[in-house]
Amino acid sequence: MARYSIQNNDTPDSPPEHRRFDRKTVGGKTTWMSSKIQERAHAAAKAATEVAVHIANPATAEAVAQEMIVPERREIVSHIKRKSEVPLPGEIQEVEPSTTQINEDALIYIRGVVSQAIEEGASDVHFEPKREMYQVRIRVDGVLHKVEERSIEEYQKVLNSVKVLADLDISEHTIPQDGHIELVQEAENTKGDEKHYYDIRVSSFPSVNGEVIVMRILNRANALLSIEELGMDSEMLEKLNEALMTSFGMILITGPTGAGKTTTLYSVLGELRNDEKNIITLEDPIEFHLDWLRQCEINPERNFTFERAMESVLRQDPDILMVGEIRDPHTAEHAVQSALVGRIVGSTIHANTTIGTIARLIELGIPRSIVGHTLNAIIAQRLVRKTCEKCKVIYEPDRKVLKHFGLEKHVGPFFKGKGCEACDNTGFKGRTGIYSLMTFSDELRNMLFDQKPLIDIYEHARLKGMKTLQEDAAMKIFAGITTAEEAARVV
């Protein structure tokens, strides 16, 4: 894992590999870059950018570092510092100043792309090589948008630079690799400096035209949403809070990839947070790095699997245990056992619906009676784009789409965004969740004990007030929160 952070305690006596170099730019903004370079990073930079290496005293190092810094073009300034295992004291890589945008230094270019993505609220950045060019795309509110196309000749420099930042093997091009970057961005304002912390998951994946890089941008502030901010209605929130008051059992969150399951799971953990409780997470990979959790990252390459972690984690005396995903019978079995011995267990699982989650657990070998005894709540969810409030207008949706949500007899009004500068002319701004919550009453548990068909269990839950995803979507359509067409895209 690579870590990039602001260091405020640099002094003239600091060793060269830890020295911070500052330069004031227009508007009082400050950018800096450290001279601490890992051997791997140095080798990659030399091969990719034809660097010149200087064995520098502090004065020379200051001058070289100043040459590397390019004034920012944006309001928000990225502060990046390398934390490496094997420093190369006194050595600085010098990049030839770029004369045109096409030859701009790869590191500065990557920083600019990530800054733009953050400003636009993107969740992912894609660097995708083609035959004669590579394209950069960002995913905003779940939809990919092309940023630009650039010459394929410079792609290797960009690829190597991203790999170095994420501590990936630059010599390996035939297998997928995963890495991680921690980024601190700072914006100056009248009230003082404001820092924003981002965890960036980096994935490289071989393709016909070269390695594709995808960077998942995770804003720690967004990881700490309260359950009230998730988008559930008051009735659903009340039922969820009741389920969270138990002292043991399982809370499972289900949905497709990209449905916001991890964010919901962290929100649930935040609701359970207590200084008197020991909360441990087992994740692969860790998406948000939070100080108030004991986070453990699964590493199958070192034989630290979910199964092995689950076998030992109870000896760490957890009160609450988060398992990133239940994906195999062994993990499911250990998660259930943890709940049976008095722990609260939260996890995600791939299924489409609440009742489908029960079916999935049974498929993984968990007996119905144990499922009924341990489950406290199942949350099925999707993410939809929200209608932009600044350009919302009345419109008439397609009646076939309305029929999908049982709204064909409603006369409206229905709303959509016509597109404006605030939403980049998309008509949407931000996202919210669509939810279905199943809680487990004694009656429902008894139905599982008695081996009742799943369809009967589902109908019982519906009679007790469980909303389906379609019903929750219909409520949000009628309230003008999203459009019928957008909801139909995911439900």
Secondary structure, DSSP 8 states (H G I E B T S, - for coil): -EE----S---TTS-GGG---EEE-GGG-EEEB----BHHHHHHHHHHH--EEEE--HHHHHHHHHHH----SSSSEEEB----SSB-TTEEEE----SSGGG--HHHHHHHHHHHHHHTTEEEEEEEE-SSEEEEEEEETTEEEEEEEEEGGGHHHHHHHHHHHTT--TT--SS-EEEEEEEEEEEEETTEEEEEEEEEEEEEEEETTEEEEEEEEEEHHHHT--GGGTT--HHHHHHHHHHHTSSSEEEEEE-STTSSHHHHHHHHHHHH--TTS-EEEEESS--S--TTSEEEE-BGGGTB-HHHHHHHHGGG--SEEEES---SHHHHHHHHHHHHTT-EEEEEE--SSHHHHHHHHHHTT--HHHHHHHEEEEEEEEEEEEE-TTSEEEE---HHHHHHTT-TT----EEEE---TTTTTSSEEEEEEEEEEEE--HHHHHHHHTT--HHHHHHHHHHTT---HHHHHHHHHHTTSS-HHHHHHH-
